[in-house]
């Protein structure tokens, strides 16, 4: 009997486990994160006004159940950058606030990677004002600090960032190998679909689509041969309860297709952190996205 049990134990030990192996995640050389404004999944995916975005979506991992964290805009940017809304519930300017909480930029720098934020119409990298330059399309502005989360962590304390990480879009390199490891690229409000104007929402979407093509199509093509990734998402939908937004990842390490898992900004952040083997900042309970990657 003892011999029988010993044989059974040995057999079970030698059999392969039914538990799936942990996914091996790629490590992109560069990631660009583009965040657009105030449109739902159904307003963008399939829209005739966004031909380039839809072209990219077809070669991407497109998430059909992606969501913003809350309304309005600013908390979503902060959530994607730090894994927490930091108590921010509105779009009020945080000019007199500097956070010291964990965040993507600080963790990248600590791990000997690099981080940057590029913002269209930001006048200079050290600009910490709330807004800059009036739009000719609406009564709104072009640059808004509320869309540039890294600015809220500029400083010299724990988890804060050197001012050198913050750059106007005019400093975006044409040699993409000189990009930071991970960077945000933020269009101004005439080109992120925020400022709608008299020509209507279709024209706002068209401007955003054209801006993306003009400014990042060369990066997308370069990324295919240089192990790099574009993450395209929105802050929130058109202020509806579902907060259902377009989000896709496009790059040579991605398996194209439609993915129906529910994700939000916390999952996107946790995925970036996992790709570079960084600690989880903020909402550590969020799962990294693991099923979209090629072996």
C-alpha positions, 0 to 999 in steps of 0.5 A: 500500500505504501508503495502504491501511494508513493507511485501515485504521489510521484505520478502527480508530481511529474504531471504538468500543472493545469494552472496557466503559466504567468504571461511573459510581458514584452518591454517596449523600447518606447511608449507614447501615450496620447489622451484625447477628450470627451468622446465615447467609443461609439462616437469615434470607432467607425466614425467617418470623421476619424479615418486615421484613428480607425485605420490604427484601430484595425491593426491594434489591440482595441478594447471594446469595454474601456472606461474612464475613471470618473467625470470630468476630465482632470481626475482621469489624467491624474488617475492614468499617471498616478493610479489615484485621483489624489482627491481631485474631483473637478477641473479646477486648476491645481496651480498651488498644489504639488503632489508627492505621491507615487507616480509613473514618471518617478518610478521610471526614473528611479528604475533608470528609465526616462519619462517625459511629457510633451504638450502642444501650445505649452509655451515653455517646459517650466510653465505652471500656469493654468491656461495659455493662449485663447482658441480661435474656434471657441471661447476656451483656451488651447493649453490647459494644465488640467490635461498635463498631469506630470506638471502637478508633480514638478519639484524636488521632494520624494516622488517629484519630477525635475522640470526637465521632463516637461516639454512643449510639443515644439521639442518633440524629437524627429529622431524617435530614438531620442524619446524618453522611455515613456512619454505623454503627448497631449494635443491642445484643446483645438486638436484633442476634440475638446473645442467643438465650435460652430462647425460641430462635433464632426469637425472637432473629431476630424481636427483631432484625427488629422493632428494625430496623423500629422504628428504621430503617424511617422512614429507609428511606422517607426515603432513597428521596426523599433520595438515601440508602442503607441497607447491611444485613449480618451479621458472620458466619454461625452459625460454619460454614466457608462464613461465608455471610451476608445482605447487601443494599443498599437505596436509590433509586440501586440496581437491585433484584434478586439478585446472585450475585457473591462479595463479603465485608466488604472489597468492601462497604468498598471500595464505600463508599470508591469512592462517595465517591472515597476512597482504599482503606484496608487491603485495596486489592485488593478490588473495588468493587461496580459492577453494582447501580447505576442509570444 
